[in-house]
Amino acid sequence: MSQAGVIDGLQFARAVLEQRGFLGVEQLPRLAQMQCSTGSLEYNLRGGRSSNGKPCLRISIRGSTELICQRCLGPLLVPIAVNVELQLAESLREISEADDDRVLSSRHMEVILALPMVPRHEACAIRGPVE
């Protein structure tokens, strides 16, 4: 049985499984390392086959997380809306020989969110006197 956020990608895709629920930052260690705070993120994960017959994962994630703005160091609410299909490969050789984008499957795959590399407000509010 898979725990929330961690699966065996190929097995999940081949068995055409589906998992849905909510994830908190405590279940996503990479977000926790980025000093994110979040209530919970709603996810839906479906295994199956892509249009070319390869194993794939269809991932949908909704919610928001709070990051630290790298300009003013204040809180920055970042909405999360992910809809993606990941085509899985069993080896690096398969990836190098393919003429499309694939992701190397491993025994445990963590759901990773697409967040800004450098989180910052469009325009920061002034937080105290400027020197």
N, C-alpha and C positions, 0 to 999 in steps of 0.2 A: 504494500500500500504506500502510495506517495504521500509525503507531508506537503502541506500547502507551500507553493513556491519552488519545490524541488521535485523533479521527475526524472525518469529514464526516458529521454526524448524519443528514441527509436521504438521502444516497446509501446509507449503511449500512442505514437502515430500509427504503428502497424495494427494495434488493437482498436483503433478508432475510438479512443476514450475521450471523455469530456470531464472537465473539472471546473467548478465555478465557486466563487466565494469572495471573501474579503481578506486582504493582507495588511498587517500593520508593519511599521518600520522595524519592529523587533524581529520580524520574520524575513527581513531583507537587509542583511548585514552590510551590503555595499552602500545602501542609503543611510544606514546608521553611521557609518564611517564618515559620510559627508556632512554630518551634523544636521540631518534633515529631521523634521518633525511632521508627523501626519496622523490623522485619525485612522482612516483605513482606505485602502484602494480596492475597488470592485474589479474582479477579473473574471474572464471566461477563457478557458484554454481548451481547444479541440484538436485532436489528432486526426490525421487522414492522409490523403494522397493529393499532391499538386496536379495541375492540369497535364503535366508530362509523366505522371505516374510515380513520382518520387515521394517518399515519406515526408510529411510536413506537419508543422504546428501552426494553428491559427490562434493568435493571441489578441484579446481585446482587454484594455485596462482603462478605467475611468476613475477620476478623483483629483486630488490636489495634494501637494506637499509644500512645506515651508522650508526654504533655503535661507542662507545668509547672503545678502547682497555684498558683492565684493568691492563696491564703491563706498557705501555708507555704513556697512556692517549691520544694517537693520534687517528686519524680517522681510522676506520676499515670497509671496504666495505664487506657486507655479502650478497652473492647471495641467493635468495629465490626461491625454486622450490618444491612446495607441490602438491602432488596428493594423496588424501585420501578419503576413504569412511567411514563416521561416521554412525553407526547404532544407532538409537534413542530409548530411553526408556522413558516411561511416569512417572515412579516412581523409587525410590531407591529400593523398594522391587523387582521390575522387574529386576533390575540390579543384585541384590544379588542372585536371583533364576536362572539367565541365566548362561549358560556354555560358553559364548563368551564375547567379549568386547563390551560394549554399553556406550553411553554418555547420561546423563540425559538431556532431552529436557526441555527448559523453554520457556516462552512467548517471550523472546527476547534473541537471541543468537548472540554473537559477534564473528566475524571471528577472530581467534587468530592464529598467525603464530608461527611456531617452530623455535625459535632462540637459539643460544648457551647460556647456563646458565651463563658462564663467558666468554664474548667475548675477544679474544686476538689474536694477530698476531702469525703466526708460529715462526717468528723471527723478533723482533722489531728492527727498525732502531734506532740508538743512537740519541737522541734528546738533544744535548748539552753536556756539560762536566759531567762526572760521578764522584761523590764524595764518 
